[in-house]
Amino acid sequence: MTWTAIVLAAGRSTRFQSERPKVVHPLAGRPMIRHVLEALQTAGCSTPPVVVIGPSALEVREAAGPGARFAIQPEPRGTGDAARWAEPILRGEVDHILITYGDLPLVRPETFRRLIEAHQARGAILTFLTAHRADPTGYGRVIRDPEGRALRIVEEAEADPEERRLPEINVGVYVIHEPWLWPALARLQPSPAKGEIYLTDLIALAAAEGAPVETVALEDPDEALGINTRVQLAEAERIMRRRINTRWMLEGVTLLDPERVYIEASVHIGPDTVIYPDTYLEGETRIGRRCRLGPNTILRDAVLGDDCIVEASIVEGAVLADRVHVGPFAHLRPGTRLAEEVHVGNFAEIKNSVVGPRTRMHHFGYLGDATVGADVNIGAGTVTCNYDGVRKHPTVIEDEAFIGSDTMLVAPVRVGRKAKTGAGSVVTHDVPPETLVYGVPARPHSSP
């Protein structure tokens, strides 16, 4: 059986109170709609899904990423009308079409697969997901006949009091036999109450024809959460974070307090890593084995080798080799590369610099646009003065150099192998290897 998907994302997001389409707002570090598209891909979508968007939805195109196709709904005339605009792209392409929404990011790939498999096994024209919620407010209710067959879905705005008390809701995910879908969509009429064309009216249409309509109940009601407000977005974030944290704990990562660890969906963590509370792992962060992270730590697009320690610090866009120790209260900025067994301590900041093995910068200093060799000691208060007000300039510190406390290295400058600077020096010229300089400006003295 071949199938593809239509993702409806043309709504105006009025209740979200945002100038941006709600489906581009981040959830666990990714645009909401990206979760939907990735789940469909994982579920085995035969061809790239079609995302139905509004006429000015450049942000949705960008958020969807590669691998999606787009159809434009010129005016917001309802979900049934939106699905029609995918017909020129999809007619005759596959056997069945799954239709879902860009604001349903919690539906798992295995749920999509289960729906597809049930649809095929039962030979249905239309199969849709349902759920039972203790509070069904805001959802369309499933109306069944005495034998339990689904007859129609009534939207809450048009439901009578008795229908509103029904606990079974429509989730908003459908699989439909492709040859039946397009003529059926063309027959849908606008709602008398709101003037919109409802996709949900397909159920009543199929039932009236005597066509087989089937339902599949969600095993996890959390998947039914549609995001229409920022309150619901926060609830979805909580659910997604719990899923992510549970996954990593099952894969051998220790979270000392899972409710206070924030891991985005794109992060990877090696086994036997221990994560302390109030730690945030964001973006394309990659963590090796046996690391210790936190508390009070942010890693953003960072790459860590094995056996690293980062505590109470910020690491963004930096790469750390094995056995690197950072913090507390350090800041590694983009472009930083630390080799094996580097130690960066209290209130140290490094930007766009390469630091060699076993080099130590224990406290209070700044390295910017620097290349530092192996076994170097960077004394407290050292600053590379890399910016002249117009351009950035490089600093080079060769192997085994000793940089005394409060040294100012005025770039461009090079400190040679095994050279030393005295405390409080202002270095404005290159320092030859194995030379001691000190003073303001620093001058060479006897060999170290």
MIFIDREN-110245 format. One line per 3 residues: number of its first residue (from 1); their letters; for each residue x negated, y negated, z of C-alpha. Coordinates in Angstrom, 3 decimals, padded with zeros to 6 digits, always signed. Each point is the difference from the previous one (the first is absolute). Layout:
! residues N
NUM = A = X/Y/Z ~ ...
! end
This chain:
! residues 448
1 = MTW = +000.000/+000.000/+000.000 ~ -001.334/-003.435/-000.901 ~ +000.938/-003.090/+001.949
4 = TAI = -000.996/-003.590/+000.455 ~ +001.196/-002.851/+002.196 ~ +001.610/-003.400/-000.071
7 = VLA = -000.937/-002.282/+002.895 ~ +002.420/-002.879/+000.510 ~ -001.849/-003.130/+001.116
10 = AGR = +001.847/-002.917/-001.559 ~ +001.874/-001.182/+003.109 ~ -000.351/-003.556/+001.266
13 = STR = -000.855/+001.058/+003.580 ~ +002.251/-002.688/+001.440 ~ +000.080/+001.461/+003.516
16 = FQS = -003.777/+000.270/+000.084 ~ -000.280/-003.787/+000.152 ~ -003.105/-000.119/-002.183
19 = ERP = -001.128/-001.740/-003.164 ~ -001.639/+003.275/-001.033 ~ +001.837/+003.168/-001.091
22 = KVV = +000.391/+002.210/+003.035 ~ -001.450/+003.066/-001.770 ~ -003.422/-001.684/-000.175
25 = HPL = -000.198/-000.559/+003.756 ~ -002.600/+002.269/+001.613 ~ +000.856/+003.152/+001.891
28 = AGR = -002.931/+001.836/+001.606 ~ -002.304/-002.118/-002.135 ~ +001.620/+000.660/-003.388
31 = PMI = +002.823/-001.765/-001.840 ~ +003.281/+001.634/+000.918 ~ +000.677/+001.087/-003.572
34 = RHV = -003.397/+001.702/-000.274 ~ +001.076/+002.539/+002.637 ~ +003.021/+000.893/-002.139
37 = LEA = -002.009/+000.383/-003.199 ~ -002.740/+002.054/+001.643 ~ +002.563/+002.327/+001.568
40 = LQT = +001.619/+000.543/-003.411 ~ -003.364/+000.724/-001.570 ~ -000.877/+002.481/+002.744
43 = AGC = +003.418/+001.641/-000.391 ~ -000.818/+000.849/-003.614 ~ +001.671/-002.675/-002.134
46 = STP = -000.439/+001.216/-003.596 ~ -000.525/-003.443/-001.563 ~ -000.778/-003.438/+001.462
49 = PVV = +003.012/-001.440/+001.846 ~ +001.862/-003.053/-001.260 ~ +000.298/-002.890/+002.462
52 = VIG = +002.979/-002.282/-000.664 ~ -000.917/-003.562/+000.936 ~ +001.404/-003.494/-000.336
55 = PSA = -001.127/-002.421/-002.722 ~ -002.529/-001.772/+002.267 ~ -001.555/+002.918/+001.843
58 = LEV = -003.709/-000.258/-000.802 ~ -000.829/+000.790/+003.633 ~ +001.944/+003.264/-000.214
61 = REA = -001.928/+001.004/-003.123 ~ -003.278/-000.656/+001.767 ~ +001.080/+001.738/+003.207
64 = AGP = +001.163/+003.109/-001.858 ~ -003.510/+000.590/-001.282 ~ -000.995/+002.131/-002.978
67 = GAR = +002.127/+002.857/-001.242 ~ +003.437/-001.663/+000.061 ~ +002.164/-001.225/-002.856
70 = FAI = +002.391/-002.929/+000.268 ~ +003.487/-000.924/-001.121 ~ +001.512/-003.444/+000.602
73 = QPE = +003.519/-000.609/+001.295 ~ +000.743/-003.553/-001.241 ~ +002.697/-000.742/+002.594
76 = PRG = +000.721/+001.611/+003.381 ~ +003.229/+001.827/-000.853 ~ -000.400/+002.945/+002.359
79 = TGD = -001.853/+003.282/+000.248 ~ +002.023/+001.753/-002.696 ~ -000.813/-002.739/-002.476
82 = AAR = -003.681/+000.048/+001.043 ~ -000.325/+003.710/-000.810 ~ +001.407/-000.610/-003.509
85 = WAE = -003.061/-002.079/-000.950 ~ -002.249/+003.057/+000.263 ~ +001.932/+001.832/-002.736
88 = PIL = -002.001/-001.310/-002.997 ~ -003.189/+001.289/+001.636 ~ +001.220/+003.347/+001.342
91 = RGE = +002.750/+001.266/-002.314 ~ -000.854/+003.537/-001.099 ~ -003.354/+000.054/+001.786
94 = VDH = +000.780/+002.494/+002.792 ~ +002.728/+002.367/+001.195 ~ +000.862/-001.773/+003.247
97 = ILI = -000.467/-003.439/+001.506 ~ -000.528/-000.818/+003.653 ~ +001.205/-003.455/+001.025
100 = TYG = -001.208/-001.615/+003.215 ~ -000.677/-003.469/+001.430 ~ -003.175/-001.988/+000.505
103 = DLP = +001.045/-000.723/+003.582 ~ +000.182/+003.697/+000.999 ~ -003.695/+000.537/+000.796
106 = LVR = +000.421/+002.692/+002.666 ~ +001.314/+002.776/-002.255 ~ -002.692/+002.678/-000.086
109 = PET = -001.235/+001.775/-003.140 ~ +001.256/+003.331/+001.358 ~ +003.499/-001.492/+000.332
112 = FRR = -000.016/-001.048/-003.657 ~ -001.141/+003.514/-000.934 ~ +002.678/+001.621/+002.147
115 = LIE = +002.678/-002.143/-001.653 ~ -001.258/+000.874/-003.498 ~ -000.174/+003.718/+000.810
118 = AHQ = +003.525/+000.041/+001.478 ~ +001.354/-001.866/-003.029 ~ -001.533/+002.537/-002.363
121 = ARG = +000.948/+003.060/+002.053 ~ +003.644/-001.062/+000.307 ~ +000.425/-001.045/-003.630
124 = AIL = +001.403/-003.383/+000.993 ~ +000.676/-003.006/-002.178 ~ -000.789/-002.277/+002.931
127 = TFL = -001.639/+000.688/+003.387 ~ -000.603/-002.644/+002.652 ~ -001.555/-000.331/+003.431
130 = TAH = +002.099/-000.507/+003.108 ~ -000.787/-000.438/+003.675 ~ +001.818/-000.174/+003.319
133 = RAD = -000.808/-003.048/+002.097 ~ +001.259/-000.852/+003.463 ~ +000.492/-003.559/-001.227
136 = PTG = +000.947/+000.039/-003.711 ~ +000.504/-003.771/-000.171 ~ -001.111/-001.453/-003.293
139 = YGR = +000.123/+003.231/-002.001 ~ +002.509/+001.386/-002.490 ~ +002.054/+002.886/+001.420
142 = VIR = +000.419/+003.383/-001.669 ~ +003.651/+000.951/-000.548 ~ +000.707/+003.734/-000.305
145 = DPE = +003.097/+002.071/-000.743 ~ +001.355/+002.590/+002.490 ~ -002.261/+002.663/-001.555
148 = GRA = -003.064/-002.174/+000.606 ~ -000.633/-001.044/-003.585 ~ -001.367/-003.518/-000.492
151 = LRI = +002.659/-002.166/-001.652 ~ -001.405/-003.507/+000.115 ~ -002.086/-002.487/+001.915
154 = VEE = +001.630/-003.069/+001.472 ~ -002.198/-003.022/+000.692 ~ +000.345/-001.338/+003.512
157 = AEA = +001.347/-003.357/-001.216 ~ +002.912/+001.817/-001.652 ~ +000.549/+002.778/+002.583
160 = DPE = +003.081/+000.061/+002.225 ~ -000.391/+000.464/+003.788 ~ +000.406/+003.775/-000.190
163 = ERR = -002.620/+000.314/-002.750 ~ -002.430/-002.163/+001.951 ~ +000.137/+002.500/+002.861
166 = LPE = -001.358/+002.777/-002.226 ~ -003.564/+000.908/+001.061 ~ -001.224/+001.365/-003.356
169 = INV = -001.717/-002.620/-002.112 ~ -001.317/-000.270/-003.512 ~ -003.784/-000.356/+000.067
172 = GVY = -000.298/-001.411/-003.518 ~ -001.934/+002.750/-001.812 ~ +001.654/+001.832/-002.903
175 = VIH = -001.002/+002.600/-002.574 ~ +002.156/-000.064/-003.130 ~ +000.130/+002.073/-003.173
178 = EPW = -001.421/-002.355/-002.626 ~ +002.503/+000.562/-002.863 ~ +002.891/-000.703/+002.379
181 = LWP = -001.572/-003.045/+001.675 ~ -000.013/-002.621/-002.761 ~ +003.622/+000.362/-001.170
184 = ALA = +001.110/+000.106/+003.627 ~ -001.833/-003.234/+000.813 ~ +001.688/-001.667/-002.980
187 = RLQ = +003.417/+000.932/+001.422 ~ -000.533/-001.555/+003.441 ~ +002.179/-003.024/+000.771
190 = PSP = -000.786/-002.980/+002.264 ~ +001.188/+000.176/+003.578 ~ +003.181/-002.066/+000.592
193 = AKG = -001.410/-001.277/+003.292 ~ -003.478/-001.177/-001.060 ~ +000.007/+000.226/-003.788
196 = EIY = -003.076/+002.231/+000.002 ~ -000.445/+003.329/-001.762 ~ -000.825/+002.621/+002.622
199 = LTD = -002.235/+002.958/-000.790 ~ +001.849/+001.888/+002.732 ~ +003.131/+000.060/-002.170
202 = LIA = -001.668/+002.749/-002.030 ~ +000.959/+002.483/+002.742 ~ +003.710/-000.789/-000.321
205 = LAA = -000.271/+000.108/-003.783 ~ -001.640/+003.435/-000.002 ~ +002.428/+001.384/+002.596
208 = AEG = +002.994/-001.255/-001.986 ~ -001.303/+001.844/-003.066 ~ -000.433/+003.187/+002.002
211 = APV = -003.758/-000.108/-000.610 ~ -002.087/+001.697/+002.697 ~ -001.161/-002.495/+002.613
214 = ETV = -002.330/+001.210/+002.747 ~ -001.551/-001.541/+003.081 ~ -003.196/+000.639/+001.937
217 = ALE = -000.235/-001.093/+003.624 ~ -003.152/-001.656/+001.287 ~ -001.919/+001.981/+002.581
220 = DPD = -001.485/-003.205/+001.432 ~ +002.561/-002.839/+000.278 ~ -002.848/-002.533/+000.201
223 = EAL = -000.482/+000.443/-003.745 ~ +003.377/-001.632/-000.607 ~ -001.163/-003.353/+001.344
226 = GIN = +000.465/-002.608/-002.707 ~ -001.817/-003.274/+000.566 ~ +002.193/-003.073/-000.360
229 = TRV = -001.310/-002.124/+002.881 ~ -003.295/-000.557/+001.761 ~ +001.426/+001.772/+003.016
232 = QLA = +000.372/+003.130/-002.132 ~ -003.480/-000.566/-001.434 ~ -001.424/+000.061/+003.529
235 = EAE = +001.908/+003.211/+000.724 ~ -001.352/+001.562/-003.199 ~ -003.516/-001.065/+000.990
238 = RIM = +000.412/+001.751/+003.336 ~ +001.205/+003.196/-001.703 ~ -002.734/-000.081/-002.630
241 = RRR = -002.701/-000.643/+002.588 ~ +001.217/+002.948/+002.064 ~ -000.153/+002.242/-003.075
244 = INT = -003.514/-001.160/-000.876 ~ -001.297/+000.383/+003.546 ~ +001.542/+003.454/+000.335
247 = RWM = -001.637/+001.093/-003.240 ~ -003.465/-001.050/+001.145 ~ +000.363/+001.591/+003.419
250 = LEG = +000.966/+003.258/-001.706 ~ -003.126/-000.341/-002.149 ~ -002.333/-000.242/+002.975
253 = VTL = -000.091/-003.696/+000.932 ~ +000.512/-001.004/+003.654 ~ +002.247/-003.005/+000.649
256 = LDP = -000.129/-000.802/+003.694 ~ +003.225/-002.006/-000.185 ~ +001.749/+000.561/-003.360
259 = ERV = +002.549/-002.747/+000.634 ~ -002.833/-002.553/+000.036 ~ -002.009/+001.122/-003.016
262 = YIE = +000.853/-001.475/-003.431 ~ -001.173/+001.984/-003.027 ~ +001.017/-001.017/-003.504
265 = ASV = +001.030/+002.563/-002.581 ~ -003.146/-000.308/-002.131 ~ -002.487/+000.711/+002.829
268 = HIG = -002.019/+003.237/+000.266 ~ -001.429/+001.309/+003.291 ~ -002.402/+002.873/+000.628
271 = PDT = +000.636/+002.631/+002.700 ~ -001.129/-000.398/+003.603 ~ +000.179/-003.774/-000.246
274 = VIY = +001.437/-001.602/+003.147 ~ +002.092/-003.164/-000.280 ~ +000.712/-002.175/+003.020
277 = PDT = +003.041/-002.273/+000.463 ~ +000.554/-003.245/-001.903 ~ -002.033/+001.126/-002.990
280 = YLE = +001.077/-000.958/-003.544 ~ -001.214/+001.951/-003.026 ~ +000.988/-001.814/-003.178
283 = GET = -000.362/+000.110/-003.774 ~ -002.427/+002.454/-001.597 ~ -001.799/+000.789/+003.240
286 = RIG = -001.903/+003.303/+000.102 ~ -001.143/+001.442/+003.318 ~ -002.473/+002.887/+000.344
289 = RRC = -000.125/+002.787/+002.576 ~ -000.438/-000.382/+003.736 ~ +000.316/-003.790/+000.036
292 = RLG = +001.240/-001.996/+002.973 ~ +002.148/-003.042/-000.800 ~ +001.407/-002.620/+002.324
295 = PNT = +001.526/-001.175/+002.152 ~ +000.947/-003.361/-001.534 ~ -001.558/+000.665/-003.388
298 = ILR = +000.945/-000.866/-003.589 ~ -001.422/+001.897/-002.973 ~ +001.109/-001.385/-003.363
301 = DAV = -001.255/+001.566/-003.252 ~ -002.933/+001.386/+001.980 ~ -002.010/+003.161/-000.621
304 = LGD = -001.583/+001.782/+002.960 ~ -002.273/+003.023/-000.038 ~ -000.069/+002.665/+002.693
307 = DCI = -000.536/-000.615/+003.725 ~ +000.562/-003.760/-000.145 ~ +001.215/-002.078/+002.935
310 = VEA = +001.957/-003.225/-000.513 ~ +001.433/-001.607/+003.118 ~ +001.885/-003.273/+000.423
313 = SIV = -001.202/-001.251/-003.394 ~ +001.126/-000.905/-003.524 ~ -001.435/+001.822/-003.012
316 = EGA = +001.271/-001.080/-003.419 ~ -001.335/+000.959/-003.398 ~ -003.128/+001.514/+001.565
319 = VLA = -001.731/+003.370/-000.394 ~ -001.584/+001.732/+002.993 ~ -002.246/+003.055/-000.307
322 = DRV = -000.163/+002.730/+002.654 ~ -000.510/-000.716/+003.720 ~ +000.528/-003.768/-000.213
325 = HVG = +001.111/-001.775/+003.172 ~ +001.962/-003.257/-000.293 ~ +001.262/-002.163/+002.831
328 = PFA = +001.486/-000.992/+002.203 ~ +001.092/-003.323/-001.499 ~ -001.845/+000.240/-003.321
331 = HLR = +001.252/-001.030/-003.438 ~ -001.172/+001.721/-003.186 ~ +001.199/-001.859/-003.080
334 = PGT = +000.320/+001.084/-003.646 ~ -003.163/+001.147/-001.747 ~ -001.710/+001.257/+003.154
337 = RLA = -001.928/+003.285/-000.279 ~ -001.453/+001.578/+003.139 ~ -002.367/+002.978/-000.262
340 = EEV = -000.310/+002.888/+002.465 ~ -000.256/-000.777/+003.716 ~ +000.332/-003.762/-000.320
343 = HVG = +001.239/-001.669/+003.179 ~ +002.016/-003.231/-000.184 ~ +001.060/-001.271/+003.396
346 = NFA = +001.797/-002.808/+001.801 ~ +001.090/-003.040/-002.019 ~ -002.053/+000.860/-003.067
349 = EIK = +001.282/-000.806/-003.492 ~ -001.301/+001.421/-003.276 ~ +001.166/-001.000/-003.490
352 = NSV = -001.075/+001.299/-003.416 ~ -003.178/+001.510/+001.380 ~ -001.868/+003.299/-000.143
355 = VGP = -001.539/+001.214/+003.258 ~ -002.506/+002.853/+000.071 ~ -000.150/+003.070/+002.263
358 = RTR = -000.365/-000.379/+003.753 ~ +000.010/-003.796/-000.103 ~ +001.414/-001.648/+003.125
361 = MHH = +001.994/-003.205/+000.323 ~ +001.201/+000.394/+003.547 ~ +001.617/-003.375/+000.641
364 = FGY = +000.789/-003.547/-001.159 ~ -001.025/-000.566/-003.578 ~ +000.925/-000.412/-003.652
367 = LGD = -001.359/+001.726/-003.085 ~ +001.333/-001.298/-003.312 ~ -001.227/+000.958/-003.473
370 = ATV = -002.899/+001.857/+001.589 ~ -001.993/+003.123/-000.771 ~ -001.460/+001.513/+003.147
373 = GAD = -002.361/+002.952/+000.065 ~ -000.356/+002.938/+002.373 ~ -000.874/-000.187/+003.714
376 = VNI = +000.420/-003.764/+000.200 ~ +000.846/-001.768/+003.262 ~ +002.338/-002.974/-000.430
379 = GAG = -000.221/-002.034/+003.194 ~ +002.922/-001.690/+001.714 ~ +001.089/-003.233/-001.659
382 = TVT = -001.617/+000.710/-003.383 ~ +001.705/-001.765/-002.918 ~ -000.655/+000.229/-003.718
385 = CNY = +000.630/-003.519/-001.245 ~ +001.198/+001.153/-003.397 ~ +002.143/-002.935/-001.195
388 = DGV = -001.430/-003.370/-001.035 ~ +003.394/-001.578/-000.570 ~ +000.055/+000.956/-003.680
391 = RKH = -001.400/+003.530/-000.430 ~ -000.595/+003.147/+002.015 ~ -003.625/+001.154/+000.283
394 = PTV = -001.492/+003.395/+000.928 ~ -002.081/+001.034/+002.962 ~ -002.283/+003.064/-000.077
397 = IED = -001.379/+001.603/+003.168 ~ -002.327/+002.902/-000.672 ~ -000.502/+003.208/+002.011
400 = EAF = -000.999/-000.134/+003.681 ~ +000.153/-003.791/+000.232 ~ +000.783/-001.552/+003.385
403 = IGS = +002.259/-003.048/-000.069 ~ -000.184/-001.882/+003.278 ~ +002.992/-001.426/+001.806
406 = DTM = +001.564/-003.168/-001.422 ~ -001.937/+000.212/-003.268 ~ +001.447/-002.043/-002.856
409 = LVA = -000.869/+001.532/-003.389 ~ +000.532/-002.766/-002.584 ~ +000.715/+001.763/-003.275
412 = PVR = -001.340/+000.761/-002.483 ~ -002.677/+001.613/+002.139 ~ -001.814/+003.341/+000.419
415 = VGR = -001.454/+001.463/+003.190 ~ -002.663/+002.597/-000.787 ~ -000.488/+003.495/+001.396
418 = KAK = -000.862/+000.084/+003.733 ~ +000.069/-003.812/+000.176 ~ +001.265/-001.760/+003.122
421 = TGA = +001.761/-003.277/+000.720 ~ -000.205/-001.653/+003.366 ~ +003.035/-000.961/+002.018
424 = GSV = +001.652/-003.194/-001.233 ~ -001.882/-000.065/-003.301 ~ +001.349/-001.733/-003.103
427 = VTH = -001.409/+001.949/-002.938 ~ -000.030/-002.029/-003.213 ~ -002.691/+001.881/-001.965
430 = DVP = -000.749/+003.642/-000.731 ~ -001.798/+001.883/+002.763 ~ -002.777/+002.341/-001.165
433 = PET = -000.081/+003.587/+001.275 ~ -001.387/+000.592/+003.489 ~ +000.021/-003.717/+000.766
436 = LVY = +001.317/-001.803/+003.072 ~ +001.732/-003.344/-000.561 ~ +001.622/-002.318/+002.501
439 = GVP = +000.955/-003.610/+000.480 ~ +002.096/-002.609/-001.751 ~ -000.671/+000.378/-002.821
442 = ARP = -001.555/+003.426/+000.520 ~ -003.706/+000.334/-000.778 ~ -002.232/+003.080/-000.076
445 = HSS = -002.211/+000.799/+002.959 ~ -002.123/+003.008/+000.906 ~ +001.047/+003.423/-001.297
448 = P = +002.667/+001.660/+002.107
! end
